[in-house]
């Protein structure tokens, strides 16, 4: 389960000092002249890529007649766009590293510019497909050359900001391209009436294609003056796995990992739905909704505007809501606007629905890749990303190529059954209704895939989604299952002694504070027993060796929970209960709440089951006081020179969930918890702990001891 209770700033960005340093290090990256030139070239190249897709889909449509032919022509443009990445993706990057990057980029820009400049001169489908394919091949070399150049142009401390800026530019130019395309289309249509050069089938997009070619040529000139780009000297044979092998190896690993398997299902389903929108979008908007080229440009821009909003604000509005739940939920919710696009054939309404669809996509897409980045080990992360990149291209390509034909088949069936390809329901007329049927089917697929992904990835099983979501929106933590949840509902009678537990994440200072408090209590005259989990007994030592050994990475969460419960059962029976029975103060470093936070929240097991298991193992024994030392996991893990055990070596996202679980438990039982900010000085924390313990301290001399002191024992002189 994933109780996200951390303050937003610390949860995302770490300690304020670190966050401030990172912000300062990212400022002024565009002030670096060489990087600024590269960024300008990247912006122009990305603008040209998006503009070419818009222009060529419209041009391909205008060169054909009839629904089937037009849909096939548009699908062909997308096939030509995606095929180079599918064929050359695994090896083009390696080849690009062996070439002079500056020459590669200049040559690539010139080739792409010439190719798109030639299309208005030879406006036929064959050359459109050939030119787009060749431009795509060139891009497979241009893109890795540009990406590999960035680290050489900026200082290491500014590299993160530089990469963020280049990614934003790559995707952010899409709505700009849509706006430019809409304006250029209107101007081109007007000029075609008076200038012969703008006549013919390409009249609507001629100016856009010329502008497209110019963007590449200006990029080439920019790179020409960028002398800092050099050649990377490499040797040895290039060995890059084929697309088929990358997919197979990735799938073999992914199917063994439930969270990633759910993520893959969601991603592939999402791109199936995206392929439907991309494959049918131009004809649906321009013909069925009578939006024309400008309308398609508007809707195309709306998609990316929505994505930008989702990426920028979506997760902020939901605060600390579980990212695993968020992924599946956003995919499922995306089925609603997708269905509305097919049900309401109105351009304005469709535009707003597309914006909402983009918002949900903007939440789901980066969330999915964030989960991979945070929760997949570095040793296997490359295989997972390779699987995503290769498989997504296959799925997207296949769907884009198939849906136009599928739409035509449904339209033909409707015509055969009703005598018309149009369907009227009430006052609404669905023209070429096969398109609407395919869009609705895509919505159903998106919903089913989203639900399946949500169930596989849910890390808060047993927590009602509605209450969890509302709590996240309000900025509150959902109440966890209290550790007092016992099997029979009855807690054991209070013992004569006092039981104090210290809890918290890695590096929070539990051991230090437990030691200081034990020393202080002994100075007050108390019989103090200090202990810890796991490993406080002979049996526990063997279990600890298994639980914390990094060689056992990937242990089943259920097995882990059972082993901790076994250690705790022996711990209570052998150490804690005997000490409490004789009136001692027991101070332990970790107890039941650690299992609820680590195996429950961190591993995604049901908290109620964890609570019941541990209640049975301990006989319902709980601390009289639990001191929770709270600290952002970034700070706690930073105190460690290295990851000493299996739990410390878990990804940062795991430790964030653990922290949120602890805080949620404290919120559920405030009378038993003392929550302290562990980033403060040690002495200040100890002082607050002592103040709270004084309120519950028993008599230093237990009654059982007083009953046995009827006479003063003789003291013999040993001299």
C-alpha positions as CSV (number, residue, x, y, z in Angstrom):
1,X,0.0,0.0,0.0
2,X,1.1,3.6,-0.6
3,X,0.0,6.1,2.1
4,X,1.5,9.3,0.7
5,X,1.6,11.5,3.7
6,X,4.8,13.4,3.2
7,X,4.8,17.2,2.7
8,X,4.7,17.9,-0.9
9,X,8.0,19.8,-1.2
10,X,10.1,17.4,0.8
11,X,8.4,14.4,-0.9
12,X,9.3,15.5,-4.4
13,X,12.4,17.6,-4.1
14,X,14.2,16.6,-1.0
15,X,15.4,19.0,1.8
16,X,15.0,22.7,1.2
17,X,18.8,23.3,1.0
18,X,19.2,20.6,-1.7
19,X,16.2,21.9,-3.6
20,X,17.6,25.4,-3.5
21,X,21.0,24.3,-4.7
22,X,19.4,22.3,-7.6
23,X,17.4,25.3,-8.6
24,X,20.4,27.6,-8.7
25,X,22.4,25.0,-10.6
26,X,19.7,24.9,-13.3
27,X,19.5,28.6,-13.8
28,X,21.1,30.3,-16.9
29,X,21.7,27.1,-19.0
30,X,20.6,29.1,-22.1
31,X,23.3,31.7,-21.2
32,X,25.8,29.1,-22.4
33,X,26.3,30.2,-26.0
34,X,27.1,26.7,-27.5
35,X,24.2,25.1,-25.8
36,X,21.9,27.9,-26.8
37,X,22.8,27.3,-30.5
38,X,22.2,23.6,-30.1
39,X,18.8,24.3,-28.5
40,X,17.8,26.6,-31.4
41,X,18.8,23.9,-33.9
42,X,16.8,21.3,-31.9
43,X,13.8,23.6,-31.7
44,X,13.8,24.2,-35.5
45,X,14.3,20.5,-36.2
46,X,11.5,19.5,-33.9
47,X,9.2,22.1,-35.4
48,X,10.0,20.7,-38.8
49,X,9.2,17.2,-37.7
50,X,5.8,18.0,-36.4
51,X,4.9,20.4,-39.2
52,X,5.8,17.7,-41.8
53,X,3.4,15.2,-40.2
54,X,0.5,17.7,-40.3
55,X,1.2,18.8,-43.9
56,X,1.7,15.4,-45.4
57,X,-1.4,13.8,-43.8
58,X,-3.5,16.6,-45.3
59,X,-1.7,16.4,-48.7
60,X,-2.1,12.6,-48.8
61,X,-5.8,13.0,-48.1
62,X,-6.2,15.6,-50.9
63,X,-4.5,13.3,-53.5
64,X,-7.0,10.5,-53.1
65,X,-10.8,10.1,-53.4
66,X,-13.2,8.0,-51.3
67,X,-13.1,7.1,-47.6
68,X,-11.1,3.9,-48.0
69,X,-8.4,5.4,-50.2
70,X,-8.1,8.5,-48.1
71,X,-7.8,6.6,-44.9
72,X,-5.2,4.3,-46.4
73,X,-3.2,7.3,-47.7
74,X,-3.1,8.9,-44.3
75,X,-2.1,5.6,-42.7
76,X,0.7,5.4,-45.2
77,X,2.1,8.7,-44.1
78,X,2.3,7.4,-40.5
79,X,3.8,4.1,-41.6
80,X,6.5,6.1,-43.4
81,X,7.0,8.2,-40.3
82,X,7.4,5.3,-37.9
83,X,9.1,2.7,-40.0
84,X,12.6,4.2,-39.9
85,X,12.7,4.1,-36.1
86,X,11.4,0.5,-36.2
87,X,14.1,-0.6,-38.6
88,X,17.0,1.5,-37.6
89,X,16.3,2.4,-33.9
90,X,18.5,-0.3,-32.3
91,X,21.6,0.5,-34.4
92,X,21.4,4.1,-35.7
93,X,22.5,5.5,-32.4
94,X,25.6,3.3,-32.3
95,X,26.5,4.3,-35.8
96,X,25.9,8.0,-35.1
97,X,28.5,7.8,-32.3
98,X,31.2,6.7,-34.9
99,X,30.6,9.7,-37.1
100,X,31.5,13.3,-36.9
101,X,28.4,14.6,-35.0
102,X,28.6,18.1,-36.5
103,X,28.8,16.8,-40.0
104,X,26.0,14.3,-39.3
105,X,23.7,17.0,-38.1
106,X,24.4,19.5,-40.9
107,X,24.1,16.8,-43.5
108,X,20.9,15.5,-42.0
109,X,19.3,19.0,-41.9
110,X,20.2,19.7,-45.5
111,X,18.8,16.3,-46.7
112,X,15.6,16.8,-44.8
113,X,15.2,20.3,-46.1
114,X,15.7,19.3,-49.7
115,X,13.3,16.4,-49.4
116,X,10.4,18.5,-48.1
117,X,11.2,21.2,-50.6
118,X,10.8,18.7,-53.4
119,X,7.3,17.4,-52.3
120,X,5.3,20.4,-53.7
121,X,7.2,19.9,-57.0
122,X,6.3,16.2,-57.2
123,X,2.9,15.9,-55.3
124,X,2.2,12.2,-55.5
125,X,1.7,9.6,-52.9
126,X,4.8,7.5,-53.9
127,X,7.2,10.4,-53.5
128,X,5.5,11.6,-50.3
129,X,6.1,8.2,-48.7
130,X,9.6,7.9,-50.0
131,X,10.5,11.4,-48.9
132,X,9.0,11.0,-45.5
133,X,10.8,7.6,-45.0
134,X,14.2,9.0,-46.1
135,X,13.7,12.0,-43.8
136,X,12.9,9.6,-41.0
137,X,16.1,7.6,-41.7
138,X,18.1,10.8,-41.5
139,X,16.4,11.7,-38.2
140,X,17.5,8.4,-36.7
141,X,21.1,9.7,-37.0
142,X,20.5,13.4,-36.3
143,X,18.7,12.8,-33.0
144,X,21.3,10.7,-31.1
145,X,24.1,13.0,-32.4
146,X,22.3,16.0,-30.9
147,X,21.5,14.1,-27.6
148,X,25.2,13.0,-27.3
149,X,26.4,16.5,-27.8
150,X,24.5,18.1,-24.9
151,X,26.8,16.7,-22.1
152,X,29.8,18.2,-23.9
153,X,28.4,21.7,-24.0
154,X,27.1,22.3,-20.4
155,X,28.7,21.8,-17.0
156,X,27.7,18.6,-15.1
157,X,25.7,20.5,-12.5
158,X,23.6,22.0,-15.3
159,X,23.1,18.9,-17.3
160,X,19.8,17.9,-15.7
161,X,18.3,21.3,-16.5
162,X,19.6,21.1,-20.1
163,X,18.1,17.7,-20.7
164,X,14.7,18.9,-19.3
165,X,14.8,21.9,-21.6
166,X,15.6,19.8,-24.7
167,X,12.8,17.3,-23.9
168,X,10.4,20.2,-23.4
169,X,11.4,21.6,-26.7
170,X,11.0,18.2,-28.5
171,X,7.3,17.9,-27.4
172,X,6.5,21.5,-26.8
173,X,7.0,22.5,-30.5
174,X,4.0,20.3,-31.4
175,X,1.3,22.8,-30.5
176,X,3.4,25.6,-32.1
177,X,3.6,23.6,-35.3
178,X,-0.1,23.1,-35.3
179,X,-0.7,26.9,-34.9
180,X,1.9,27.7,-37.6
181,X,0.3,25.0,-39.9
182,X,-3.2,26.5,-39.5
183,X,-2.0,30.0,-40.3
184,X,0.1,28.9,-43.3
185,X,-2.7,26.8,-44.6
186,X,-5.1,29.7,-44.8
187,X,-2.4,31.9,-46.3
188,X,-1.4,29.2,-48.8
189,X,-5.0,28.7,-49.9
190,X,-5.4,32.5,-50.5
191,X,-2.1,32.7,-52.5
192,X,-3.0,29.8,-54.6
193,X,-5.7,31.8,-56.3
194,X,-3.3,34.5,-57.5
195,X,0.1,32.8,-57.6
196,X,0.5,29.8,-60.1
197,X,3.2,28.3,-57.9
198,X,0.6,27.5,-55.3
199,X,-1.8,25.7,-57.5
200,X,-2.7,22.0,-57.8
201,X,-3.2,19.4,-55.2
202,X,-0.5,20.8,-52.9
203,X,-2.0,24.3,-52.8
204,X,-3.3,23.9,-49.2
205,X,0.1,22.9,-47.7
206,X,2.7,24.3,-50.1
207,X,3.6,27.2,-47.9
208,X,3.7,24.9,-44.9
209,X,6.1,22.5,-46.7
210,X,8.4,25.4,-47.8
211,X,8.4,26.7,-44.2
212,X,9.2,23.2,-43.1
213,X,12.2,22.9,-45.4
214,X,13.4,26.4,-44.3
215,X,13.3,25.3,-40.6
216,X,15.7,22.5,-41.4
217,X,18.0,24.6,-43.5
218,X,18.2,27.3,-40.8
219,X,19.0,24.6,-38.3
220,X,21.9,23.4,-40.6
221,X,23.3,26.9,-40.7
222,X,23.1,27.2,-36.9
223,X,24.9,23.9,-36.4
224,X,27.5,24.9,-39.0
225,X,28.7,27.8,-36.7
226,X,28.6,25.5,-33.7
227,X,32.3,24.6,-33.6
228,X,32.2,22.9,-30.2
229,X,30.6,19.8,-31.6
230,X,33.3,17.2,-32.1
231,X,33.8,13.6,-33.2
232,X,33.7,10.9,-30.7
233,X,36.4,8.3,-31.3
234,X,35.3,4.8,-30.7
235,X,36.7,1.4,-31.7
236,X,35.5,-2.1,-31.8
237,X,32.6,-3.8,-33.4
238,X,29.2,-2.4,-32.9
239,X,26.9,-5.0,-31.4
240,X,23.3,-3.9,-31.0
241,X,20.5,-6.4,-30.5
242,X,17.8,-6.5,-33.1
243,X,14.3,-5.1,-32.4
244,X,12.9,-8.6,-32.1
245,X,15.5,-9.7,-29.6
246,X,15.1,-6.5,-27.6
247,X,11.3,-7.1,-27.4
248,X,11.8,-10.8,-26.4
249,X,14.4,-10.2,-23.7
250,X,12.4,-7.3,-22.3
251,X,9.2,-9.4,-22.3
252,X,10.9,-12.3,-20.5
253,X,11.9,-10.0,-17.7
254,X,8.7,-8.0,-17.5
255,X,6.3,-10.9,-17.3
256,X,8.1,-11.9,-14.0
257,X,7.6,-8.5,-12.4
258,X,3.9,-7.7,-11.5
259,X,4.2,-4.0,-11.3
260,X,6.1,-3.6,-14.6
261,X,3.8,-6.1,-16.2
262,X,0.8,-4.0,-15.3
263,X,2.7,-0.9,-16.5
264,X,3.4,-2.6,-19.9
265,X,-0.2,-3.6,-20.3
266,X,-1.3,0.0,-19.6
267,X,1.3,1.5,-22.0
268,X,0.5,-0.8,-24.9
269,X,-3.3,-0.3,-24.4
270,X,-2.8,3.5,-24.3
271,X,-0.8,3.5,-27.5
272,X,-3.5,1.3,-29.2
273,X,-6.0,4.0,-28.4
274,X,-3.5,6.7,-29.5
275,X,-3.0,4.9,-32.8
276,X,-6.8,5.0,-33.4
277,X,-6.9,8.8,-32.7
278,X,-3.9,9.4,-34.9
279,X,-5.0,7.1,-37.7
280,X,-8.6,8.5,-37.9
281,X,-8.0,12.0,-36.7
282,X,-7.4,13.8,-40.1
283,X,-10.3,12.4,-42.0
284,X,-12.7,12.5,-38.9
285,X,-12.0,16.2,-38.3
286,X,-11.6,17.4,-41.9
287,X,-14.5,15.5,-43.5
288,X,-16.9,14.1,-40.9
289,X,-16.8,17.2,-38.7
290,X,-16.2,19.6,-41.7
291,X,-13.3,21.2,-39.8
292,X,-11.0,21.4,-42.8
293,X,-7.2,21.6,-42.5
294,X,-7.4,24.4,-40.0
295,X,-9.7,22.3,-37.8
296,X,-7.3,19.4,-37.9
297,X,-4.5,21.8,-36.9
298,X,-6.6,23.1,-34.0
299,X,-7.4,19.6,-32.7
300,X,-3.8,18.5,-33.2
301,X,-2.6,21.5,-31.1
302,X,-5.3,20.7,-28.5
303,X,-3.8,17.3,-27.9
304,X,-0.4,18.7,-26.9
305,X,-1.9,21.6,-25.0
306,X,-3.7,19.1,-22.9
307,X,-0.5,17.0,-22.5
308,X,1.4,20.0,-21.3
309,X,-1.3,20.9,-18.7
310,X,-1.3,17.3,-17.5
311,X,2.4,17.1,-17.2
312,X,2.7,20.4,-15.4
313,X,-0.2,20.4,-13.0
314,X,-1.9,16.9,-13.0
315,X,0.3,15.4,-10.3
316,X,0.4,18.6,-8.3
317,X,-3.4,18.7,-7.9
318,X,-3.4,15.1,-6.6
319,X,-0.6,15.8,-4.2
320,X,0.8,12.6,-2.8
321,X,-1.6,10.2,-4.3
322,X,-0.1,6.8,-5.2
323,X,1.7,7.0,-8.5
324,X,0.9,3.4,-9.2
325,X,-2.8,4.0,-8.7
326,X,-2.6,7.2,-10.6
327,X,-1.2,5.5,-13.7
328,X,-4.1,3.0,-14.0
329,X,-6.7,5.5,-13.0
330,X,-5.7,8.1,-15.6
331,X,-5.7,5.4,-18.3
332,X,-9.2,4.3,-17.3
333,X,-10.4,7.8,-17.1
334,X,-9.1,8.6,-20.6
335,X,-11.7,6.2,-22.0
336,X,-14.4,8.8,-21.1
337,X,-13.3,11.7,-23.3
338,X,-12.3,9.2,-26.0
339,X,-15.9,7.8,-26.0
340,X,-17.3,11.3,-26.1
341,X,-15.2,12.1,-29.2
342,X,-17.0,9.2,-30.9
343,X,-20.4,10.0,-29.5
344,X,-20.6,13.8,-30.0
345,X,-19.7,14.7,-33.6
346,X,-19.2,18.4,-32.9
347,X,-15.8,20.1,-33.6
348,X,-15.9,22.5,-30.6
349,X,-16.9,19.7,-28.2
350,X,-14.4,17.3,-29.7
351,X,-11.6,19.9,-29.2
352,X,-12.4,20.2,-25.5
353,X,-12.6,16.4,-25.2
354,X,-9.2,16.1,-26.9
355,X,-7.8,18.6,-24.4
356,X,-9.1,16.4,-21.5
357,X,-7.7,13.3,-23.2
358,X,-4.3,15.1,-23.6
359,X,-4.4,16.0,-19.9
360,X,-5.0,12.4,-18.8
361,X,-2.3,11.3,-21.2
362,X,0.1,13.9,-19.9
363,X,-0.5,12.5,-16.4
364,X,-0.2,8.8,-17.4
365,X,2.8,8.9,-19.8
366,X,5.4,10.5,-17.5
367,X,4.0,8.7,-14.5
368,X,4.6,5.4,-16.2
369,X,8.2,6.2,-17.1
370,X,8.8,7.6,-13.6
371,X,7.7,4.3,-12.1
372,X,10.2,2.5,-14.3
373,X,13.0,5.0,-13.5
374,X,12.3,4.8,-9.7
375,X,11.3,1.2,-9.1
376,X,13.4,-0.9,-11.6
377,X,16.9,-1.8,-10.7
378,X,19.6,-0.2,-12.8
379,X,20.8,-3.6,-14.0
380,X,17.4,-4.3,-15.7
381,X,16.1,-0.8,-16.4
382,X,17.7,-0.7,-19.9
383,X,15.9,-3.9,-21.0
384,X,12.6,-2.4,-19.8
385,X,13.1,0.8,-21.7
386,X,14.2,-1.1,-24.8
387,X,11.1,-3.2,-24.6
388,X,8.9,0.0,-24.3
389,X,10.5,1.8,-27.2
390,X,10.5,-1.2,-29.6
391,X,7.1,-2.6,-28.7
392,X,5.4,0.8,-28.6
393,X,6.6,1.5,-32.1
394,X,5.3,-1.9,-33.3
395,X,1.9,-1.4,-31.7
396,X,1.5,2.2,-32.8
397,X,2.6,1.4,-36.4
398,X,0.2,-1.6,-36.6
399,X,-2.8,0.3,-35.2
400,X,-2.3,3.4,-37.4
401,X,-2.0,1.2,-40.4
402,X,-5.0,-1.0,-39.5
403,X,-7.7,1.4,-38.2
404,X,-8.4,3.2,-41.5
405,X,-9.2,-0.1,-43.1
406,X,-11.1,-1.2,-40.0
407,X,-13.2,2.0,-40.1
408,X,-13.9,1.4,-43.8
409,X,-15.1,-2.2,-43.0
410,X,-17.5,-1.0,-40.3
411,X,-18.8,1.7,-42.6
412,X,-19.4,-0.9,-45.4
413,X,-21.2,-3.2,-42.9
414,X,-23.4,-0.3,-41.8
415,X,-24.2,0.5,-45.4
416,X,-25.1,-3.1,-46.1
417,X,-27.4,-3.3,-43.1
418,X,-29.1,0.1,-43.3
419,X,-28.6,1.2,-46.9
420,X,-26.5,4.2,-45.9
421,X,-23.1,4.7,-44.4
422,X,-24.5,7.5,-42.2
423,X,-26.5,6.8,-39.0
424,X,-28.9,9.2,-37.4
425,X,-29.8,8.9,-33.7
426,X,-32.3,11.5,-32.7
427,X,-31.0,14.9,-34.0
428,X,-27.4,13.7,-34.3
429,X,-26.1,12.4,-37.6
430,X,-23.0,10.2,-37.7
431,X,-21.4,10.5,-41.1
432,X,-19.3,7.5,-42.2
433,X,-20.3,5.9,-38.9
434,X,-17.6,3.3,-39.1
435,X,-15.2,5.9,-37.7
436,X,-17.4,6.4,-34.6
437,X,-17.6,2.7,-34.1
438,X,-13.8,2.3,-34.1
439,X,-13.4,5.2,-31.7
440,X,-15.9,3.7,-29.3
441,X,-14.2,0.4,-29.5
442,X,-10.9,2.1,-28.7
443,X,-12.5,3.7,-25.7
444,X,-13.7,0.2,-24.5
445,X,-10.2,-1.1,-24.9
446,X,-8.7,1.8,-23.0
447,X,-11.1,1.3,-20.1
448,X,-10.4,-2.5,-19.9
449,X,-6.7,-2.0,-20.2
450,X,-6.7,0.8,-17.6
451,X,-8.7,-1.4,-15.1
452,X,-6.4,-4.4,-15.6
453,X,-3.3,-2.2,-15.2
454,X,-4.8,-0.6,-12.1
455,X,-5.5,-4.0,-10.4
456,X,-2.0,-5.3,-11.2
457,X,-0.2,-2.2,-9.9
458,X,-2.4,-1.2,-7.0
459,X,-0.2,-0.7,-4.0
460,X,-3.0,0.2,-1.6
461,X,-5.1,-2.9,-1.7
462,X,-8.0,-2.7,0.7
463,X,-8.0,1.1,0.7
464,X,-11.2,2.5,-1.0
465,X,-10.2,4.4,-4.1
466,X,-12.7,7.2,-3.6
467,X,-11.6,8.0,0.0
468,X,-8.0,7.7,-1.0
469,X,-8.4,10.1,-3.9
470,X,-10.4,12.7,-1.9
471,X,-7.8,12.6,0.8
472,X,-5.0,13.3,-1.7
473,X,-6.9,16.2,-3.2
474,X,-7.5,17.7,0.2
475,X,-3.8,17.2,1.0
476,X,-4.5,14.7,3.8
477,X,-3.3,11.2,4.5
478,X,-5.8,8.4,4.3
479,X,-6.1,6.6,7.7
480,X,-4.1,3.4,7.8
481,X,-5.2,0.2,9.5
482,X,-4.0,0.7,13.2
483,X,-1.4,-1.7,14.4
484,X,-3.9,-2.5,17.2
485,X,-6.0,-4.5,14.8
486,X,-5.9,-7.9,16.5
487,X,-7.2,-11.3,15.3
488,X,-9.8,-11.5,18.1
489,X,-10.1,-7.8,18.8
490,X,-8.7,-8.1,22.3
491,X,-5.4,-6.6,23.5
492,X,-3.4,-8.3,26.2
493,X,-3.5,-6.8,29.7
494,X,-0.9,-4.1,30.4
495,X,2.4,-5.5,31.9
496,X,4.1,-4.0,35.0
497,X,6.9,-2.6,32.8
498,X,7.0,0.0,30.0
499,X,7.4,-0.7,26.3
500,X,8.9,2.1,24.1
501,X,9.6,1.6,20.3
502,X,11.6,3.8,18.0
503,X,10.4,3.8,14.3
504,X,11.4,5.7,11.2
505,X,13.0,5.4,7.8
506,X,16.6,4.6,7.0
507,X,19.1,7.0,8.5
508,X,16.5,8.8,10.7
509,X,18.6,8.3,13.9
510,X,16.5,5.6,15.7
511,X,19.5,3.7,17.0
512,X,21.1,6.9,18.4
513,X,18.0,8.1,20.1
514,X,17.2,4.6,21.5
515,X,20.7,4.5,23.0
516,X,20.5,8.0,24.5
517,X,17.1,7.4,26.1
518,X,18.2,4.0,27.5
519,X,21.2,5.7,29.2
520,X,19.0,8.5,30.6
521,X,16.5,5.9,32.0
522,X,19.2,3.9,33.7
523,X,20.4,7.2,35.3
524,X,16.9,7.6,36.7
525,X,17.2,4.2,38.3
526,X,15.2,2.1,35.9
527,X,15.9,-1.5,34.8
528,X,16.3,-1.0,31.0
529,X,16.4,-3.6,28.3
530,X,17.5,-2.4,24.9
531,X,16.7,-4.5,21.9
532,X,16.1,-4.3,18.1
533,X,14.5,-5.9,15.1
534,X,15.3,-8.0,13.3
535,X,18.0,-10.2,14.9
536,X,17.6,-9.8,18.7
537,X,17.5,-13.5,19.3
538,X,19.5,-16.5,18.0
539,X,16.7,-17.4,15.7
540,X,16.3,-13.7,14.7
541,X,20.0,-13.5,13.8
542,X,19.6,-16.2,11.2
543,X,16.4,-14.5,9.8
544,X,18.2,-11.1,9.8
545,X,20.9,-12.5,7.6
546,X,18.4,-13.7,5.1
547,X,16.2,-10.6,5.2
548,X,18.9,-8.0,4.8
549,X,21.3,-9.8,2.4
550,X,21.5,-8.0,-0.9
551,X,21.8,-11.4,-2.6
552,X,18.1,-11.9,-1.9
553,X,16.9,-8.9,-3.9
554,X,13.5,-9.8,-5.4
555,X,12.3,-11.9,-2.4
556,X,8.6,-12.4,-2.4
557,X,6.9,-9.7,-0.3
558,X,4.7,-12.3,1.4
559,X,7.8,-14.4,2.4
560,X,9.5,-11.2,3.7
561,X,6.4,-10.4,5.8
562,X,6.3,-13.9,7.3
563,X,10.0,-13.9,8.1
564,X,9.7,-10.6,9.9
565,X,6.7,-11.9,11.8
566,X,8.6,-15.0,12.8
567,X,11.5,-12.9,14.1
568,X,9.1,-10.8,16.0
569,X,7.3,-13.7,17.6
570,X,10.5,-15.1,19.0
571,X,11.6,-11.6,20.0
572,X,8.5,-11.0,22.0
573,X,8.5,-14.4,23.6
574,X,12.2,-14.5,24.5
575,X,13.0,-10.9,25.2
576,X,10.2,-8.4,25.5
577,X,7.5,-10.2,27.5
578,X,9.9,-11.5,30.2
579,X,11.4,-8.1,30.6
580,X,8.0,-6.4,30.8
581,X,6.8,-9.0,33.3
582,X,9.5,-8.2,35.8
583,X,8.8,-4.4,35.5
584,X,11.6,-3.4,33.1
585,X,11.5,-0.6,30.6
586,X,12.0,-2.1,27.2
587,X,13.4,0.1,24.4
588,X,13.3,-1.4,21.0
589,X,14.7,-0.2,17.7
590,X,11.7,-1.1,15.4
591,X,8.6,-3.2,16.0
592,X,5.2,-4.0,14.4
593,X,4.8,-0.6,12.8
594,X,7.9,-1.3,10.6
595,X,6.2,-4.2,9.0
596,X,3.0,-2.2,8.4
597,X,5.1,0.5,6.7
598,X,7.7,-1.6,4.9
599,X,5.8,-4.7,3.9
600,X,2.3,-3.1,3.9
601,X,2.8,0.4,2.4
602,X,6.2,-0.2,0.8
603,X,5.6,-3.6,-0.8
604,X,1.9,-3.1,-1.4
605,X,0.5,-5.9,0.8
606,X,-2.8,-5.5,2.6
607,X,-2.3,-3.6,5.8
608,X,-5.1,-5.4,7.6
609,X,-3.5,-8.8,6.8
610,X,-0.1,-7.6,8.0
611,X,-1.7,-6.3,11.2
612,X,-3.5,-9.5,11.9
613,X,-0.4,-11.6,11.2
614,X,1.7,-9.6,13.6
615,X,-1.0,-9.5,16.2
616,X,-1.1,-13.2,16.2
617,X,2.7,-13.5,16.3
618,X,3.1,-11.1,19.2
619,X,-0.1,-12.0,21.2
620,X,-1.4,-8.5,20.5
621,X,1.6,-6.8,22.3
622,X,2.1,-3.2,21.3
623,X,4.4,-0.4,22.6
624,X,3.0,2.0,25.2
625,X,4.8,4.8,23.2
626,X,6.1,4.8,19.6
627,X,8.6,7.5,18.8
628,X,8.5,8.2,15.1
629,X,11.6,10.0,13.8
630,X,10.4,11.5,10.5
631,X,12.8,12.6,7.8
632,X,12.7,12.9,4.0
633,X,14.2,9.7,2.6
634,X,16.6,11.6,0.5
635,X,18.2,13.1,3.6
636,X,18.1,9.8,5.6
637,X,19.7,7.8,2.8
638,X,22.2,10.5,2.2
639,X,23.6,9.9,5.7
640,X,24.7,6.5,4.6
641,X,28.0,6.1,2.9
642,X,26.6,3.2,1.0
643,X,23.6,0.9,0.9
644,X,24.5,-1.6,3.6
645,X,21.5,-3.9,3.3
646,X,18.7,-5.0,1.0
647,X,16.1,-2.5,2.3
648,X,18.5,0.5,2.1
649,X,19.3,-0.4,-1.5
650,X,15.6,-0.2,-2.5
651,X,14.7,2.7,-4.9
652,X,13.9,6.1,-3.5
653,X,10.2,5.8,-4.4
654,X,10.0,2.7,-2.1
655,X,11.4,4.7,0.9
656,X,8.9,7.5,0.1
657,X,6.1,5.1,0.4
658,X,7.5,3.8,3.7
659,X,7.7,7.2,5.1
660,X,4.1,8.0,4.1
661,X,3.0,4.7,5.7
662,X,4.6,5.6,9.0
663,X,3.0,9.0,9.0
664,X,-0.4,7.5,8.2
665,X,-0.1,5.1,11.1
666,X,0.8,7.9,13.4
667,X,-2.3,9.9,12.2
668,X,-4.5,6.8,12.9
669,X,-3.3,6.5,16.5
670,X,-2.0,9.9,17.7
671,X,-2.3,8.9,21.4
672,X,0.4,6.2,21.0
673,X,2.7,8.1,18.7
674,X,5.2,10.9,19.2
675,X,6.2,12.2,15.8
676,X,9.4,14.3,15.6
677,X,11.3,16.1,12.9
678,X,14.5,14.0,12.7
679,X,16.4,16.7,10.8
680,X,16.8,18.8,13.9
681,X,19.8,18.5,16.3
682,X,20.1,15.2,18.3
683,X,20.0,17.0,21.7
684,X,16.8,18.8,20.9
685,X,15.1,15.6,19.8
686,X,16.2,13.8,22.9
687,X,14.8,16.5,25.1
688,X,11.3,16.2,23.5
689,X,11.4,12.4,23.8
690,X,12.3,12.7,27.5
691,X,9.4,15.1,28.2
692,X,6.9,12.7,26.6
693,X,8.3,9.6,28.4
694,X,8.1,11.4,31.8
695,X,4.3,11.4,31.4
696,X,4.1,7.6,31.3
697,X,7.0,6.5,33.5
698,X,6.1,3.9,36.2
699,X,7.5,3.9,39.7
700,X,11.3,3.2,39.4
701,X,10.9,0.5,42.0
702,X,8.4,-2.2,40.9
703,X,5.8,-3.4,43.4
704,X,7.1,-7.0,43.1
705,X,10.5,-5.7,44.2
706,X,9.0,-3.8,47.2
707,X,7.3,-7.0,48.4
708,X,10.6,-8.7,48.6
709,X,12.4,-6.1,50.7
710,X,11.1,-6.8,54.1
711,X,14.6,-6.8,55.7
712,X,17.8,-5.0,54.8
713,X,20.4,-7.5,53.6
714,X,23.6,-7.8,55.6
715,X,26.7,-6.2,54.0
716,X,29.8,-8.1,54.7
717,X,33.2,-6.5,54.9
718,X,35.3,-8.3,52.4
719,X,38.6,-7.1,53.9
